[in-house]
Amino acid sequence: MKKKIAKFSVLPVLGASVFFYSFSAKRATEMREALAAEFSTTGQELLFTVPEAPPTTFVDPDTRFYPELGKSYVAFKEALGFKESGGDYSVVNEFGYLGKYQFGKGTLKMIGIRDVNTFLNTPDLQEAAFYANASRNKWILRRDIDRFQDKVINGIKITESGILAAAHLAGAGNVKKFLRSGGANSFSDGFGTSIKHYFKKFEGYDTSFIVPERTAKVKSPSAI
């Protein structure tokens, strides 16, 4: 008898649970519908604006100088490095020129660098190499700088920075030939870039920071 009572006493509890669940589910549905109706935008004219993203600034590869750096030595070398390689320290072009400033292996040996892999993987070494090469070129071309600076040859204003940039492209010897021939003897690299273009593009930078030195070398243990 007790077993029957225990068996059937569960039914009221189940019935209450089912009723409570049904009531809760119905109430939840009614609340969702009420909220949807209250905050619905159906049939409304929505007027709003989304703020525009700030314009993206692109660096023009042919920009004469970087405004934030003015015409400083840093601006000079960065503009030249961008022109040579897009500022990529690790690039090696199809002619075998290396790094941000596109050095030839012969030039690197001349300024004391023999380990090409170390050179390509060491940005500070490349920056030191640029300065050493510019220092050496400035010593070789010191008389031509004094003689031709601020003169106009074939419509091109000659400046110290233009001379040093042209020497980076073509070598100091070709710069001498151009200047001393009145522009008759020119030079273009394997991509067709002319020495005249470098005289124009890199004119007027302050390269007084570069001290002329006949035997300029990169003074770094890792350069050997």
C-alpha positions in Angstrom: 0.0 0.0 0.0 2.9 2.3 0.8 4.4 1.5 -2.6 1.3 2.7 -4.4 1.1 5.9 -2.5 4.8 6.6 -3.2 4.3 5.8 -6.9 1.3 8.1 -7.5 2.5 11.0 -5.2 5.1 11.9 -7.9 2.4 12.9 -10.5 1.3 16.2 -8.9 5.0 17.3 -8.7 5.5 16.5 -12.4 2.4 18.3 -13.4 3.4 21.3 -11.5 6.8 21.3 -13.1 5.4 21.0 -16.6 2.9 23.8 -15.9 5.7 26.1 -14.4 8.0 25.4 -17.4 5.2 26.2 -19.9 4.3 29.4 -18.1 8.0 30.5 -18.0 8.5 29.8 -21.7 5.3 31.6 -22.6 6.3 34.6 -20.4 9.8 34.7 -22.0 8.3 34.7 -25.5 5.9 37.5 -24.5 8.8 39.6 -23.1 10.9 39.1 -26.3 8.0 40.1 -28.5 7.3 43.2 -26.3 10.9 44.3 -26.5 11.1 43.7 -30.2 8.0 45.8 -30.7 9.3 48.6 -28.5 12.7 48.9 -30.2 11.8 48.0 -33.7 13.0 50.3 -36.5 10.6 49.0 -39.1 9.1 51.8 -41.1 11.4 54.4 -39.6 13.7 56.7 -41.6 17.1 56.3 -40.1 19.4 59.3 -40.4 22.9 58.9 -39.1 26.5 59.3 -40.3 29.5 57.1 -39.8 32.7 59.0 -39.2 35.2 58.7 -42.2 38.5 57.1 -41.5 41.4 59.5 -41.7 43.0 59.6 -45.1 46.0 57.3 -45.7 49.3 59.0 -46.4 51.4 57.5 -49.1 55.1 58.4 -49.7 55.7 59.4 -53.3 58.8 57.6 -54.5 59.7 60.7 -56.5 59.4 63.0 -53.5 62.4 65.3 -53.4 62.7 65.2 -49.6 60.9 64.0 -46.5 59.1 67.1 -45.0 59.6 65.9 -41.4 63.4 65.6 -41.9 63.8 68.6 -44.1 67.0 68.5 -46.1 69.2 66.9 -43.4 71.8 64.2 -43.8 69.2 61.7 -42.5 66.7 62.9 -45.1 69.4 62.5 -47.7 70.4 58.9 -46.9 66.8 57.8 -46.3 65.6 59.3 -49.7 68.5 57.6 -51.4 67.9 54.3 -49.7 64.2 54.5 -50.7 65.2 55.2 -54.3 67.7 52.3 -54.4 65.7 49.5 -52.7 62.5 50.9 -51.2 64.4 50.9 -47.9 64.8 47.1 -47.8 67.9 46.0 -46.0 67.7 42.4 -47.2 67.1 42.8 -50.9 69.6 41.5 -53.6 68.7 42.7 -57.1 69.2 40.9 -60.4 72.6 42.4 -60.9 73.8 41.2 -57.4 73.7 44.6 -55.7 73.0 44.3 -52.0 70.9 45.8 -49.3 69.1 49.1 -48.7 71.7 51.2 -50.6 72.4 48.5 -53.2 76.2 48.1 -52.8 78.3 46.1 -55.1 80.7 43.5 -53.6 83.7 45.3 -54.9 82.7 48.5 -53.1 82.0 46.7 -49.9 85.5 45.1 -49.9 87.0 48.6 -50.5 85.4 49.9 -47.3 86.3 46.8 -45.3 83.3 44.5 -45.6 83.8 40.9 -46.9 81.0 38.9 -45.2 77.9 39.5 -47.4 75.5 37.5 -45.2 76.5 39.5 -42.2 76.1 42.7 -44.2 72.6 41.8 -45.4 71.4 40.8 -41.9 72.9 43.8 -40.1 71.1 47.2 -40.7 73.6 49.1 -38.5 76.4 47.8 -40.7 74.7 48.9 -43.9 74.2 52.4 -42.4 77.9 52.5 -41.5 78.8 51.4 -45.0 76.8 54.1 -46.5 78.6 56.8 -44.5 82.0 55.3 -45.2 81.4 55.2 -48.9 80.0 58.7 -49.0 83.0 59.9 -47.0 85.4 58.3 -49.4 83.6 59.7 -52.4 83.5 63.1 -50.9 87.3 63.0 -50.5 87.8 61.9 -54.1 85.5 64.6 -55.4 86.5 67.4 -53.0 88.0 69.5 -55.8 85.0 69.0 -58.1 82.6 69.9 -55.3 84.5 73.2 -54.8 84.7 73.9 -58.5 81.2 73.0 -59.7 78.9 73.5 -56.7 76.0 75.8 -57.5 76.9 75.9 -61.2 74.4 74.8 -63.9 75.4 72.1 -66.3 72.9 71.1 -69.1 70.1 72.8 -67.1 71.1 70.9 -63.9 72.1 72.7 -60.8 75.1 71.1 -59.2 75.1 70.7 -55.5 77.3 68.6 -53.1 74.5 66.2 -52.2 73.7 65.7 -55.9 77.4 64.9 -56.6 77.5 62.4 -53.7 74.3 60.8 -54.8 75.5 60.5 -58.4 78.8 59.0 -57.1 76.8 56.4 -55.2 75.0 55.5 -58.4 77.8 55.7 -60.9 81.1 55.9 -59.0 83.2 58.9 -58.4 85.1 58.5 -61.7 81.9 58.8 -63.8 80.9 61.9 -61.8 84.2 63.5 -62.7 83.8 62.7 -66.3 80.3 64.2 -66.4 81.3 67.4 -64.6 84.5 68.0 -66.4 83.0 67.3 -69.8 80.2 69.9 -69.2 77.7 67.1 -69.1 78.8 65.5 -72.4 79.9 62.2 -70.8 77.0 60.8 -68.9 76.2 57.4 -67.4 73.2 55.1 -66.8 73.0 52.0 -64.7 71.6 48.6 -65.7 68.0 49.8 -65.1 68.5 52.9 -67.3 68.7 55.3 -64.4 70.9 58.2 -65.5 73.5 60.1 -63.5 71.6 63.3 -64.5 68.5 62.1 -62.7 70.5 61.7 -59.4 72.0 65.1 -59.7 68.5 66.6 -59.9 66.6 64.3 -57.5 69.1 64.7 -54.7 70.2 68.3 -55.0 70.2 70.7 -52.1 70.5 68.3 -49.1 72.8 69.2 -46.2 75.7 66.7 -46.4 78.1 68.7 -44.3 77.8 65.9 -41.8 79.9 63.7 -44.1 83.6 64.2 -43.4 85.8 63.5 -46.4 88.3 60.7 -45.8 90.6 59.1 -48.3 90.7 55.6 -46.8 87.3 55.5 -45.1 86.5 52.1 -43.7 83.7 50.5 -41.7 85.2 50.1 -38.3 83.4 47.0 -37.1 84.6 43.5 -36.1 81.6 42.0 -37.8 82.5 43.7 -41.1 85.5 41.4 -41.6 
